[in-house]
Amino acid sequence: MRSYLALVPAVTLFLLPLSSLSFAQATPPGVSQHSSLAARLRANLPNRGVPGSRFGGATRGACVSGSERLTALLPDTHLGQTAMATPTLFVFVPKSKAMQGEVVIADAEHRPLATRVVDLPAEPGILALKPNVQLQPGQDYRWTFTLLCGADADDPSAFISVSGVISRVQPATDLAKRLQGKSGGDRLGAAVDAGLWYETLAILAELQGNEATRNLARSEWVAVLSAVGLGSIAQAPLVQ
């Protein structure tokens, strides 16, 4: 078996139900900047690119059915910033033969910090994943999500993976306060203006779970993903 999948003691990573995200209820005006939010975020994202892969390729065993691909919800630079020690990650999982997926968080030296196999939902959609590991400010971390298609576990070509980088930043005091505010809309604006990719998606995902903000948040979600070349999966449902 692949030795890099060893679990570091006392460090886990689990599938996060979207309903458990603890953002405060926001009013509709908080997400009403429909025409500019995606452009603002795009302008504030870091220009630094890193090696990675947003789209999973095909395998010889035809693990994935149809034309949809495993997709990491990331900018085209493969890098997203966060001010959180435990950011939420998002992946689109297409219809496939895989019953499980594996998430690995590694440090800049490619040493795994957390590894876990998670069960996949029956229907295609976008999953939220949250690592139970403390990421340190000023450090980059690589995350990888792999569909386990039931092929030869010793053959790397039997797996479909996507990967990207989390860049943990230390927010200034005023930004930290805005990100901890009661209004989801206010925190969304703070995340967008600071170019915080992972917070932006997490807040938009939560606001879609609130009837008062669902439609506007969904529209912003689609606009944000489309702005970074992920329009093909922007309409996919959020699934648990």
SVG drawing of the C-alpha trace seen along z (x, -y; Angstrom):
<svg xmlns="http://www.w3.org/2000/svg" viewBox="-37 -47 47 52">
<polyline fill="none" stroke="black" stroke-width="0.4" points="0.0,0.0 1.1,-3.6 3.2,-4.5 2.3,-8.2 -1.2,-7.5 -0.2,-6.8 -2.4,-8.8 -0.6,-11.2 -1.8,-10.4 -4.5,-12.7 -5.1,-14.4 -8.2,-13.7 -10.2,-15.0 -13.9,-14.6 -16.7,-15.2 -18.5,-18.4 -22.3,-18.5 -23.2,-21.9 -26.0,-22.3 -23.4,-22.4 -21.5,-25.4 -22.0,-28.0 -22.4,-31.3 -24.8,-33.8 -28.0,-34.5 -27.5,-37.4 -30.1,-39.6 -30.5,-39.7 -28.8,-43.1 -25.6,-41.5 -25.2,-39.5 -26.7,-41.9 -23.5,-43.0 -24.3,-40.6 -22.6,-42.4 -19.3,-43.1 -18.5,-40.5 -17.0,-37.9 -14.9,-40.6 -13.7,-42.0 -12.7,-38.6 -10.9,-37.8 -9.0,-41.1 -7.9,-40.4 -6.7,-36.9 -2.9,-36.4 -1.1,-36.2 1.2,-33.5 0.7,-30.2 1.6,-26.8 1.7,-23.3 -1.6,-21.5 -4.5,-20.0 -8.1,-21.2 -9.4,-18.5 -9.0,-14.8 -8.1,-12.7 -9.5,-9.5 -8.3,-6.1 -8.0,-2.9 -10.8,-1.4 -13.3,-4.1 -14.0,-5.0 -16.0,-8.1 -19.2,-7.8 -20.0,-10.4 -18.1,-13.6 -18.0,-15.2 -14.7,-15.3 -13.6,-15.3 -12.9,-19.0 -11.2,-20.9 -13.0,-24.3 -9.9,-26.5 -8.7,-29.4 -6.7,-28.6 -3.5,-29.4 -4.3,-26.3 -3.8,-28.4 -6.3,-29.9 -5.7,-32.0 -7.3,-31.6 -7.1,-33.4 -8.5,-30.3 -6.5,-27.6 -9.1,-25.0 -10.5,-26.1 -13.3,-24.3 -12.4,-22.7 -14.8,-22.0 -14.7,-19.4 -17.1,-18.4 -17.5,-14.6 -19.0,-13.3 -20.9,-10.0 -18.4,-7.3 -17.8,-3.7 -16.0,-5.0 -17.8,-4.6 -15.1,-6.4 -12.7,-9.3 -9.4,-10.1 -8.3,-13.5 -4.6,-14.2 -3.3,-17.4 0.5,-17.8 3.0,-20.5 5.3,-22.4 7.8,-19.5 5.1,-17.1 4.9,-15.4 1.3,-14.3 -0.4,-15.9 -3.8,-14.4 -5.3,-11.5 -8.8,-10.1 -11.0,-8.0 -14.6,-9.3 -17.8,-7.8 -19.2,-9.5 -22.9,-10.4 -24.9,-8.5 -25.5,-11.5 -23.0,-13.8 -22.4,-17.1 -20.1,-19.5 -18.8,-18.2 -17.5,-20.4 -14.5,-19.0 -13.0,-20.5 -9.6,-19.4 -9.2,-19.0 -5.7,-20.3 -4.2,-23.6 -2.6,-25.4 0.0,-27.9 0.1,-31.5 2.7,-32.1 2.8,-28.5 1.5,-26.8 -0.2,-23.4 -1.1,-21.0 -4.4,-19.2 -5.3,-16.3 -8.6,-14.5 -8.6,-11.1 -11.5,-8.9 -10.8,-5.4 -12.2,-3.4 -11.6,0.1 -8.8,0.9 -5.4,2.1 -4.4,0.1 -0.7,0.5 -1.2,-1.1 -1.2,-4.9 -2.8,-5.0 -5.9,-3.4 -6.8,-6.6 -8.2,-10.0 -7.0,-12.9 -7.1,-16.7 -4.8,-18.9 -4.2,-22.5 -2.6,-24.7 -3.9,-26.4 -1.9,-29.6 -2.6,-30.5 -2.3,-34.2 -2.3,-36.2 -5.2,-38.7 -4.8,-42.3 -6.9,-43.0 -9.6,-44.9 -10.0,-42.1 -10.1,-39.4 -12.9,-41.3 -14.9,-41.6 -14.5,-37.9 -15.9,-37.1 -18.9,-39.4 -22.5,-38.4 -23.6,-39.1 -22.7,-36.5 -23.0,-39.2 -20.5,-41.5 -18.1,-38.6 -18.5,-37.7 -17.5,-41.3 -14.5,-41.1 -13.4,-37.8 -13.8,-39.0 -11.9,-42.3 -9.0,-40.3 -8.9,-37.8 -9.7,-34.9 -10.8,-32.1 -11.7,-29.5 -13.7,-31.8 -15.6,-33.2 -16.8,-29.8 -17.7,-28.6 -19.8,-31.7 -21.6,-31.5 -22.3,-27.8 -23.8,-28.6 -25.9,-31.5 -27.4,-29.1 -28.8,-27.1 -30.8,-30.1 -34.1,-30.7 -33.7,-34.5 -30.4,-34.6 -30.5,-31.4 -31.2,-32.9 -28.7,-35.8 -26.0,-33.6 -26.5,-30.9 -26.2,-33.6 -23.0,-34.9 -21.7,-31.3 -22.2,-30.6 -20.6,-34.0 -17.5,-33.3 -16.9,-29.8 -17.6,-31.0 -15.0,-33.8 -12.2,-31.3 -13.2,-28.9 -15.4,-26.6 -18.6,-27.4 -19.2,-23.8 -19.8,-22.7 -21.1,-26.0 -24.7,-24.8 -24.0,-21.5 -25.9,-20.9 -24.2,-21.1 -24.4,-17.6 -23.5,-16.0"/>
</svg>
